[in-house]
Amino acid sequence: MSTATEALSPVESIPSVLTLTVSAAEKIKSLIAEEGSDDLKLRVFVTGGGCSGFQYGFTFDENVNEGDTEVEQYGVTLLVDPMSYQYLAGAEIDYSEGLEGAQFVIKNPNATTTCGCGSSFSA
């Protein structure tokens, strides 16, 4: 039997937009240090294109736009625009170095299919 006190509050029922792994946060910090501006934030976005319909994009930005969602983890601030938010809710950003080279990898529970390059998906 469920009581009202056991129900999730609205905030608890909303998935985190993005989570970072420690390795991704450390790489982002080092890239920001190379740019020489502590005010930089990593903007993560989704655009149309790629071999599966959508693709991920990353850029540094000092400005927070109206409607942006800010996520801060491990001393790094991520920005997500309202359109991209719906595709990135619950996703995890990792940084890996392997045979394919070094790259950011997004593990996205909203993606129904992904392509071999790892930067394109369909929802």
C-alpha positions as CSV (number, residue, x, y, z in Angstrom):
1,M,0.0,0.0,0.0
2,S,1.5,3.3,-1.1
3,T,1.1,6.5,0.9
4,A,1.5,10.1,-0.2
5,T,4.7,10.4,1.7
6,E,6.2,7.6,-0.3
7,A,5.5,9.3,-3.7
8,L,8.3,10.9,-5.5
9,S,8.4,14.7,-5.6
10,P,8.3,16.2,-9.0
11,V,12.1,17.0,-8.8
12,E,13.0,13.5,-8.0
13,S,11.0,12.1,-10.9
14,I,12.8,14.2,-13.5
15,P,15.9,12.5,-14.9
16,S,19.2,14.3,-14.7
17,V,19.9,15.9,-18.0
18,L,23.4,14.7,-18.2
19,T,26.0,13.0,-16.1
20,L,29.7,13.2,-16.5
21,T,32.2,10.5,-15.7
22,V,35.3,11.6,-13.8
23,S,37.5,11.0,-16.9
24,A,35.2,13.2,-19.1
25,A,35.3,16.0,-16.4
26,E,39.1,15.8,-16.2
27,K,39.5,16.1,-20.0
28,I,37.0,19.0,-20.2
29,K,38.9,20.8,-17.4
30,S,42.2,20.3,-19.3
31,L,40.7,21.6,-22.5
32,I,39.3,24.7,-20.7
33,A,42.8,25.3,-19.2
34,E,44.3,25.2,-22.7
35,E,41.8,27.8,-23.8
36,G,42.8,30.0,-20.9
37,S,39.4,31.1,-19.8
38,D,37.9,29.8,-16.5
39,D,34.4,31.2,-17.6
40,L,34.0,28.6,-20.4
41,K,31.3,26.0,-20.1
42,L,30.8,22.9,-22.3
43,R,27.7,23.2,-24.5
44,V,26.3,19.8,-25.5
45,F,23.7,19.8,-28.2
46,V,21.9,17.7,-30.8
47,T,21.6,18.6,-34.4
48,G,20.0,16.9,-37.4
49,G,22.3,14.9,-39.6
50,G,24.8,12.1,-39.3
51,C,24.2,8.6,-40.6
52,S,21.4,7.9,-38.1
53,G,19.4,11.1,-38.2
54,F,20.8,13.1,-35.3
55,Q,24.3,13.9,-34.2
56,Y,25.9,15.2,-31.0
57,G,27.9,18.4,-30.9
58,F,30.2,20.0,-28.4
59,T,31.5,23.5,-28.1
60,F,32.8,25.9,-25.5
61,D,30.6,28.8,-24.5
62,E,30.9,31.6,-22.0
63,N,27.3,32.6,-22.3
64,V,24.2,31.0,-20.8
65,N,21.3,31.5,-23.2
66,E,17.6,31.9,-22.1
67,G,16.1,28.4,-21.6
68,D,19.5,26.7,-21.2
69,T,19.8,24.0,-18.5
70,E,23.0,24.1,-16.6
71,V,24.5,21.0,-15.1
72,E,27.5,21.2,-12.8
73,Q,29.5,18.1,-11.9
74,Y,33.2,17.7,-10.8
75,G,33.8,21.4,-11.2
76,V,32.6,21.5,-14.9
77,T,29.5,23.2,-16.1
78,L,27.5,21.8,-19.0
79,L,24.9,23.7,-21.0
80,V,22.0,22.1,-22.8
81,D,19.6,24.1,-25.0
82,P,15.8,23.3,-24.7
83,M,15.6,21.4,-28.0
84,S,18.5,19.2,-27.1
85,Y,17.3,18.6,-23.6
86,Q,14.6,16.2,-24.7
87,Y,17.2,14.0,-26.5
88,L,19.8,14.1,-23.8
89,A,17.8,13.6,-20.6
90,G,19.5,10.8,-18.7
91,A,22.5,10.5,-20.9
92,E,26.1,10.1,-19.7
93,I,29.2,11.7,-21.2
94,D,32.4,9.7,-20.9
95,Y,35.9,10.2,-22.4
96,S,37.8,7.2,-23.7
97,E,41.1,6.6,-25.3
98,G,41.4,3.5,-27.4
99,L,42.3,2.1,-30.7
100,E,39.9,4.4,-32.5
101,G,41.5,7.4,-30.9
102,A,40.5,9.7,-28.0
103,Q,36.9,10.8,-28.0
104,F,33.9,11.8,-25.9
105,V,31.3,9.1,-25.9
106,I,27.6,9.7,-25.0
107,K,25.7,6.8,-23.6
108,N,22.2,7.9,-24.3
109,P,19.1,5.8,-23.1
110,N,16.9,7.8,-25.5
111,A,18.8,6.6,-28.6
112,T,17.0,3.7,-30.3
113,T,19.8,3.1,-32.8
114,T,23.4,4.4,-33.0
115,C,25.9,4.2,-35.8
116,G,29.4,2.8,-35.8
117,C,31.1,6.2,-35.4
118,G,29.3,6.8,-32.1
119,S,28.4,10.4,-32.8
120,S,25.1,9.8,-34.6
121,F,21.8,8.3,-33.3
122,S,18.1,8.1,-33.9
123,A,15.4,8.5,-31.3
